[in-house]
Amino acid sequence: MDLLYTTHRKGNANTFSFTDTQQNFEFICNTSPCNILAFTTTNELTEPSPIQGWGFHIYVVDLNAPWFPYHVTSNKYPISVLEWDVLGRFLLVGDRNGHVQIFIQKDNLLSEWKPAYSVKFPGENIIAAAFFHNGRKLNLQMDKKDQYLYLEKFQKVKFAASVRQFGGVPVDGVLVVSATGMLGAFVIPPESNSNIQKLVEPMKLAPMTESLAVTRNFYTTADICYGKNGSFRIAVGNGDSKFTNSSMIQCFRVTIKKTEESLEIKSTVLPSFFLAKGMGKDLKDLRVANVKWVFNEEADSLIVSSNHTGGGCFVEQWELNEESTPIHKLFQNNKNEPFKTLVWASKNHYMYNSKVIKVTTTKLNFLSNSFIYLAMSDNSIHCLQRESFKRLTCTNVVSIRDPNDHSSKQIRLGIKIGAIDVTNLGHLFVTLDTFGQLYVYRCNFMCQDQLGTPALIVQTVNLLEYCLVTGLDSLDILLTLKTQILENVLERLTENFHKQPPSVQQYYYVNFLTMKIALYRLSISGQQKAHDLSNLLILHSILIAFKSLLRPSDLTSHDKGPAENLAMVLSESVPDVDKVLLNVEAKEFTMERPTLQSLQQLIQWVADLALNILAKLPESRSFMSNKSQGYDISKDLIALNSIRELLVMIRIWGLLNPQCLPVFSRSADNLDILGTLFRLLTKLSLNPNEPDDLLLDECCLLPNQVLIPQLQYVPSRTMIASPLLPHVTLPVMCDYGIENESLKFCPEVPIVEGGLSNDNVIDSVMYLQLGRRPPSLRRCTRCGSCSSVVSVAKTAAMKAWEQRWFDKCRCNGFWRLEIA
């Protein structure tokens, strides 16, 4: 476990130490499935800031760009709960006064947040919360990890949704537990994202409440996990020295049913236990500090951490086992079978001479190695193997700074660990200190001694494919991936994907392209391949968008639509585009003139891509280039045929509305550029790997006939997943509000997209010039591409195109607001 980077804040007069707030504030951090970290702090992190001085603040930060923290809210009361939903769309915030709010991104910007829903439990201290489970669970079958078929490798686990409504549809909602033993539940209305964005004030929801036990008791810690039958399992403990039962752990099963009017909550007592019955029975005055289920979807293993008066801690793993209990024969139903009951039994334990502060575990239960992380009061972090409780590593959180930087010496005094968390895939470990500063570690425990071996490659590819299938963000895998095996991982990932059935390939095609782009961007030599794949992704999106606009002229024909008929005609490889038009039904490609006019910038991009592919063909087929490995769009038969299909559509639409045609700077007015492009691409599609010399000669003459426009490239970008990361000294020192210049990567290719082209910013979604310095734009936190905040789409076709990238960038990164 090595320290990857730290993010610090500049010291100022508004810095408050942990001792100033330790009685009123609990530090929390939680990582979403999208690798967005939400955390609490008592100090403002940005300057200038809309908030002033001390308070209970919540920030979010992308782990790939940790120098940009985004303020979510500032609360009047201390924050006690911070939870993400399974999609990373909702952020739940609960405080010690019983106020629960759910925040969403405003206008789908990571830098802007707004409260969408609000629920109040007056006077209650919320100590645990969980969103309803949707019943979807996918696991990697470890006995089939060497298989290449996704359907065999990844199997759905039988798991019931927490709450269902009519038809068995899962319900979105939240369950909370308070310090007084109160259960509260409420349903999140199934509103669309557009309707939620229109809310000016948060929608107030009506909760239902119930007692956790028969009588209300006081608890200091609680944790919630999901049962396979749709119920919740709740473990609670009371570590307050004022109470006599401070070593008792109670467990409950909670079920929630939705009726026509409200929710019904039912709590049932499960077997409980005392710490004095475990391995720590010889220790005096054990006080429960934390209870934590090992996995949030398994209710048979529990970790209890406790502190004792000697100043040390005792961490113990308890498992729920089925044991035979002797009873009198008069009470036996079947004399041949013994009476069995469920009993908690202590399995492993770990001791240390400092008090434990926080406990967290890896979140996926199918990993071959699962770990438990402990944060101690002496600022040490301990990593234990879950099965044996063997300590794998121990490190100390120290505020490391540049020796020449003396501006933050006052911050280093009194630093304590505030909270810890681990990413969903378990490859990154995050520590938050009491000043709101971050320490991110790489966890290299899995196959760390098998560098370059097939076992490590197979394991990495399996996790990447799991992200591809489930939609989880793969950033933490990318940051721990060894550059020595990058090419092998890409090769195996591509081979496995092409072995899938056609329907599976079609379903995951966009996710597959996005993942390959992210992998190629990790290497300095892979930037051109990443650019070609990015162009393929845009080309695929444009083709799908254009095909969706086509309508069959004969409604009685259900076998083939216009797109299928066009693909069949092009399979004959006719080089003349006008002869192709004779074999297609023109009525099927008829559209309104305003719609065609609105598509002009996308049509122009397709023509520019075709020109660039053909103009660079002689150079790419040189002797030196043939030695290069990886993706090349000029060798992709699917991409070439997609461009040919689009050129035929453009030819037909140009007859209907000449204003939608692409604009060329040609040497002679009578040159038919579209016809030439179609003819050359048809020849290239016959043998894309070894084009003949005549075709190469014609491509060499192409720049003399028409001006080759410069395609849009990804701009210079500064991020943790930079190609320069293997070449910088770790840990990377970052400051809030200041990008780290050592990770700024400038591609050798010309910078256009999302950057400056003739001093003009180019919109990466609409492909329009936004001017030299637009007053505001949205920029991707992962690839650096930018787009206009204001929608310019006028027709339904372009509005649909714009909605494709409204939520996220095409690289699957989040948008953030950037003001000049």
Secondary structure as GFF3:
##gff-version 3
##sequence-region A 1 820
A	DSSP	beta_strand	2	8	.	.	.	ID=ss1
A	DSSP	alpha_helix	18	21	.	.	.	ID=ss2
A	DSSP	beta_strand	29	31	.	.	.	ID=ss3
A	DSSP	beta_strand	36	41	.	.	.	ID=ss4
A	DSSP	beta_strand	56	62	.	.	.	ID=ss5
A	DSSP	beta_strand	70	75	.	.	.	ID=ss6
A	DSSP	beta_strand	79	84	.	.	.	ID=ss7
A	DSSP	beta_strand	91	95	.	.	.	ID=ss8
A	DSSP	beta_strand	99	105	.	.	.	ID=ss9
A	DSSP	three_ten_helix	106	108	.	.	.	ID=ss10
A	DSSP	beta_strand	113	120	.	.	.	ID=ss11
A	DSSP	beta_strand	126	131	.	.	.	ID=ss12
A	DSSP	beta_strand	138	140	.	.	.	ID=ss13
A	DSSP	three_ten_helix	142	144	.	.	.	ID=ss14
A	DSSP	alpha_helix	150	153	.	.	.	ID=ss15
A	DSSP	beta_strand	154	156	.	.	.	ID=ss16
A	DSSP	three_ten_helix	166	168	.	.	.	ID=ss17
A	DSSP	beta_strand	173	178	.	.	.	ID=ss18
A	DSSP	beta_strand	182	187	.	.	.	ID=ss19
A	DSSP	alpha_helix	193	197	.	.	.	ID=ss20
A	DSSP	beta_strand	203	204	.	.	.	ID=ss21
A	DSSP	beta_strand	208	211	.	.	.	ID=ss22
A	DSSP	beta_strand	221	226	.	.	.	ID=ss23
A	DSSP	beta_strand	232	237	.	.	.	ID=ss24
A	DSSP	beta_strand	248	258	.	.	.	ID=ss25
A	DSSP	beta_strand	263	274	.	.	.	ID=ss26
A	DSSP	three_ten_helix	275	277	.	.	.	ID=ss27
A	DSSP	beta_strand	287	295	.	.	.	ID=ss28
A	DSSP	beta_strand	298	307	.	.	.	ID=ss29
A	DSSP	beta_strand	313	325	.	.	.	ID=ss30
A	DSSP	three_ten_helix	329	331	.	.	.	ID=ss31
A	DSSP	beta_strand	339	352	.	.	.	ID=ss32
A	DSSP	beta_strand	356	361	.	.	.	ID=ss33
A	DSSP	beta_strand	371	376	.	.	.	ID=ss34
A	DSSP	beta_strand	380	385	.	.	.	ID=ss35
A	DSSP	beta_strand	391	396	.	.	.	ID=ss36
A	DSSP	alpha_helix	409	412	.	.	.	ID=ss37
A	DSSP	beta_strand	417	422	.	.	.	ID=ss38
A	DSSP	beta_strand	428	433	.	.	.	ID=ss39
A	DSSP	beta_strand	438	442	.	.	.	ID=ss40
A	DSSP	alpha_helix	454	470	.	.	.	ID=ss41
A	DSSP	alpha_helix	475	480	.	.	.	ID=ss42
A	DSSP	three_ten_helix	483	485	.	.	.	ID=ss43
A	DSSP	alpha_helix	486	498	.	.	.	ID=ss44
A	DSSP	alpha_helix	502	520	.	.	.	ID=ss45
A	DSSP	three_ten_helix	524	526	.	.	.	ID=ss46
A	DSSP	alpha_helix	527	547	.	.	.	ID=ss47
A	DSSP	alpha_helix	562	570	.	.	.	ID=ss48
A	DSSP	alpha_helix	577	581	.	.	.	ID=ss49
A	DSSP	three_ten_helix	586	589	.	.	.	ID=ss50
A	DSSP	alpha_helix	593	598	.	.	.	ID=ss51
A	DSSP	alpha_helix	600	615	.	.	.	ID=ss52
A	DSSP	alpha_helix	617	620	.	.	.	ID=ss53
A	DSSP	three_ten_helix	625	627	.	.	.	ID=ss54
A	DSSP	three_ten_helix	633	635	.	.	.	ID=ss55
A	DSSP	alpha_helix	637	656	.	.	.	ID=ss56
A	DSSP	three_ten_helix	658	660	.	.	.	ID=ss57
A	DSSP	alpha_helix	673	686	.	.	.	ID=ss58
A	DSSP	alpha_helix	693	705	.	.	.	ID=ss59
A	DSSP	beta_strand	717	718	.	.	.	ID=ss60
A	DSSP	three_ten_helix	725	727	.	.	.	ID=ss61
A	DSSP	beta_strand	732	735	.	.	.	ID=ss62
A	DSSP	three_ten_helix	741	743	.	.	.	ID=ss63
A	DSSP	beta_strand	744	745	.	.	.	ID=ss64
A	DSSP	beta_strand	756	757	.	.	.	ID=ss65
A	DSSP	beta_strand	760	761	.	.	.	ID=ss66
A	DSSP	beta_strand	776	780	.	.	.	ID=ss67
A	DSSP	beta_strand	786	787	.	.	.	ID=ss68
A	DSSP	alpha_helix	796	804	.	.	.	ID=ss69
A	DSSP	beta_strand	815	819	.	.	.	ID=ss70
###
